[in-house]
Amino acid sequence: MHAQRPLSPRLSIYRWASGMLASIAHRVTGLILVLSVPFYLVFLHQLTGSPEEFSRLTAILHSWMGQVGLWLVSVAVFYHLCNGIRFLCLDAGWGESREAMRRNSRLVLGATVVAGLLFGVWL
């Protein structure tokens, strides 16, 4: 007979903290940015293509789906950049205390919300 092995802890036993949310959001925004590269390449191709391709591109970017996509990628870029700088500071040994990590992750999340709102109004 096989011995009963202990089960791995489930996510439900962890308390959600801002550092955990910041780490997960960093991975999600990285995925969004990687998946947006083909669209960016098509964007560049149509930008430098014929006048018909350029007109098609501007129509897509002015549609509600184009606006949402542009906003989503822009917020992902801003968050990933700010949180990447936060991680570089942590790697350099700055702000390694628990309280500093909480404060810095909240600062990055808050700055992203503000930037997302401002960029949404600007669009």
N, C-alpha and C positions, 0 to 999 in steps of 0.2 A: 504494500500500500504506500501511496505517496503521502508525505507529510504535508500538513496544511501550511501553505506559505502565506506570509502576511501580505495583504493588499497594499498597493501604493496609496499614499494619501490622495484624496480627491480634492479638486479645487474648492469644494464647498467648505472645507475646514479652514481655509485661509481667509483672513480679513482683508478686504480690498483696501489698498493704500495707494497714495498718489504715485509713489515710486514704481509700484507694480503696473499701474495704469500707464505711466510714462513709458515703461519698457515695452509693454504690449503695443502701445500706440506707435512707438518707434518702428517696430517690426511691420505693423500694418501700413504705415506711410511709406516705408521702404518698398513694400510689395506694390502699393499703388504707383509709386514712381517707376519701378521696373516695368510694370504692365503698361504704363503710359508712353514708353519709349517708341513702340511702333506707330502710335498715333502722332507723336511728335515728328517722326521721320516722314510720314505722309503729309503732315502739316507743312514741313519744309519743302517737300516736293511740289505741293500745290501752290505754295507761296512763290516759288520760282518758275512755275510752269506757265501754261498759256493763260490768257485773260479769262477764258471760260473756267479753268481750274481755280483761278484766284477768286472768281465770283462765287463758285460753288463753296469754296472754303469760307468766305465771309458770310455766306448764307448759313452755313453750319454753325459758325461761331456766334452768330446773332440769334440762333434759335435757343429755346429754353434749355434743351439738352446740351448744347454747346456751352452755354453760360454755366450750367451746373458742373459740367466736366472741367471747364477752365477753372472754376472756383475750387473744386475739389483738389485738383492737381496743385494749384497755387497754395492752398492751405497745407497740403502734404509737404510741399517743398519748404515752406516756412517752418513748420513743426520739425521736420527732419533736420533742417539746418540748425535750428536753435537747440534741439535736444542733442544733436551731434556735438555742438560746442560744449554743452553741459557734460557729456561723456568725456570729451577731451580734458576738461577741467578736472573731472574726477580721476582720470588717468594720471594727471599731473600732480595729484594729491591735494587739490583744493576742494574744500567742502565735502570731506569724507564722513563727517559726523552724521548720525541719523537725522538730526534736526535740520542740518544744512541740506541733506539730500531731499528731505520732504519739502523744504522751502523752495529749493531750486526746481524740483519737478512741478510744484504748483505754479511757480513763476513761468515756466515754459508753457504749461497748459493754459494758464491765464493769458499770456501774451499771444498764444495761437488763437484763442477765442476772440480776443480783441482784433487781431489782424484779420481773421476770417470775417468778422462783422464789418470791419472797415473796407475790406476788399469786396465784400458782397454789396455794400452800398455804392462803391465806385463802379462796379460792373453795371 
